[in-house]
Amino acid sequence: MKYTKLGNTGIEVSRICVGCMSYGVASDDFQPWTLPQEETTAMISHAISLGVNFFDTANCYSHGTSEEFLCRALKDLGVARDKVVIASKVYFNDGHLSKAAIEREIDGTLARLGTDYLDLYQIHRFDYSTPIEETMAALDALVKAGKVRALGASAMYGYQFHNLQIAAERNGWTLFSTLQNHYNLLYREDERDLIPVANQYGVSLIPYSPLAGGHLTRPEWDSDSKRSQTDKVLRAKYGKEKENNLKIIERVAQLANRLGVSMSEVALAWHFAKGVASPIVGATNAKHFDAAVRSVDLVLTPEDVAFLEEPYHAHDITGALPRR
């Protein structure tokens, strides 16, 4: 495993991050395919054995039980708190990113994770209903109080991320160090504005859905996995551009065959070629972590990258919330 620092912080993370949306109590009103505690613990144990130290969850994943499952797994495995980097998020809750909501939700997250601090606290989306100064001041207060070491943001429009950073700069508050955006070979719209703004501020990219929900791991569109059959969000993200996406998937398969590696290794290696710090990999099978870790050492040439990217055409924005 290789490691890198998050943004301008001293926080060192593995080049692969475990996405914990795959873990928690399964439910029809969130995700029916998540793993129970025993299997969650086994997956986290395997990731740690591979050198992974970075785990990303959220207050809304499986109604908070993702955070609880991660807590239980780390405790049962005897992992010291300072040996892992834990990230969580706030937004999909009452009050979104208001001061009161942030103060309430951080305490709930810390309790469910069984810790007195988070390494990284991220706003899950942009909040149109709360002044950005209120949000950034509340987040800065968490850093000053020692509840949070660093701040991050997730999917939004480039101008929104820029305005949030400017508000922090003007008031001497903590800036965002990471950006967890929607980014993969099937969705590259953030290359227009959001990623350049992140680069301007020295922000580390830790994208979600780096394998497009599994679409970049196999030549065929569908699989027999429970997630493929039941995840409506996944279908909404990629189904509309299925024809174009299949052309890109074929390129990934061709390059993987030529290099003698798996498709997922190629798809993740593309992220490293694009300057990504640590893609967030959600997995329900240990072999998927094995492939993810191997991708860290796979170096694609500029010609390989161009070959993979060539079929792509502009997509509708997915992830950032429009004003309603």
Secondary structure as UniProt FT lines:
FT   STRAND          3..5
FT   TURN            7..8
FT   STRAND          12..14
FT   STRAND          17..19
FT   HELIX           20..22
FT   TURN            28..29
FT   TURN            32..33
FT   HELIX           37..49
FT   TURN            50..51
FT   STRAND          54..56
FT   TURN            59..60
FT   HELIX           61..64
FT   HELIX           65..76
FT   TURN            77..78
FT   HELIX           81..83
FT   STRAND          85..90
FT   TURN            94..97
FT   HELIX           99..113
FT   STRAND          118..123
FT   TURN            128..129
FT   HELIX           132..144
FT   TURN            145..146
FT   STRAND          148..154
FT   HELIX           158..171
FT   STRAND          176..180
FT   TURN            185..186
FT   HELIX           189..191
FT   TURN            192..193
FT   HELIX           194..200
FT   TURN            201..202
FT   STRAND          204..205
FT   TURN            210..211
FT   HELIX           212..217
FT   HELIX           226..230
FT   HELIX           232..238
FT   TURN            240..241
FT   HELIX           242..259
FT   HELIX           263..273
FT   TURN            274..275
FT   STRAND          280..281
FT   HELIX           286..295
FT   TURN            296..297
FT   HELIX           302..309
FT   TURN            310..311
//
